[in-house]
Amino acid sequence: MSTEARRASEWTIHGERVVDDTRRAVLSIANVELPNSVRFEQYVLRVPPAAMVVVLDDDDRVLMMWRHRFVIGRWVWELPGGYLDPDEDPAACAAREVEEETGWRPRTMEPILGFQPMVGTIDQQNLVFLSRGADSTGAAPDVNETERLGWIPLTEVEQHIQTGEIVGAGSVAGLLAVLLAKANGRL
């Protein structure tokens, strides 16, 4: 038992029971108590970490995939990426995913951002990398991952976010991190 004192706003967890445990997610219900003694059950989803890549070419264009997301029923632009295999190096995973999904091999891999997309309900570490350049392998993009690829000018990314064509947390966060780095002269 921890000897550290509880903070006034810290929630108490009285238990957590697993509802479903699959290859890619564990859904559970946590019995929690707020500081004011109110108790309730909260769904918790634990998902393996994911890695994605902002691939920038020499003309400051970003490699993106146009794909359908059935959960939201829309076509959107996304960065290439995917789940890490157990014990897989995040940079290796990110590079592998770019190549498998797009047919392009990243030249470099630089970590730019780590975040949790929905900390109130979901535990899933997201890691975003920057690649400066990529080389075509000659392989076609994975038909299960994308309808088509696009090299989107970095100057148009904000517009695509505002119009709802880029909505995924990893894509939005990664692209905004690159735009911020560029605006601050770090890129």
Residue, then its C-alpha position, 0 to 999 in steps of 0.5 A: m500500500s502506498t504511503e503517499a497521501r491522497r490528493a483532495s481531487e483524486w478519485t478512488i477505484h474500488g475495483e474493475r471487472v473485465v467485460d470483454d478481452t480481445r486481441r486489440a482491446v480490453l473493455s472493463i467497468a470500474n467502480v469509482e468514487l469521487p472525492n465527494s463520496v459519489r460512487f458510480e461505474q465507468y466504462v474503461l477501454r484499454v487498447p495497445p499503443a499505436a504509432m503513426v508517421v507524418v511523412l514530409d517530402d521536400d516540398d512540405r507535402v504530407l503523405m496521407m491516406w483517403r479511407h472510409r471509417f465505418v464507425i463514423g460513416r465518413w471518408v477522411w484523410e489519415l496519417p499512416g500508422g497502426y498498433l504496435d505488436p507486443d515488445e515492438d519498437p515504436a519507430a520500427c512499427a511506425a516505419r513498417e506501417v507506412e510501408e505496408e499501408t502506402g508502399w512508401r519507405p520512410r527515410t528517417m524517423e524522429p519522435i515528435l509527439g506522444f499523447q492519450p486521445m481520450v483519457g477519461t475513458i480510453d487508455q491508449q498511448n499514441l506515438v507520432f513520428l516525423s519522417r523527412g522524405a520517403d522512397s517508393t517501394g513500387a508496391a501498391p497501397d493496401v486496398n484494405e487500408t486506403e482508397r488512394l494516397g495523397w501528398i497534401p501540402l502542409t499549408e492546406v492541412e489546417q483547412h482539411i482539419q477545419t472542413g472535417e476531412i482530417v478528424g482522427a486524433g492521431s492525425v490531427a495531433g501529429l499534424l498540428a505538432v508539425l505545424l507548430a514546430k514549423a511556425n516556431g522555426r524548429l522544422 
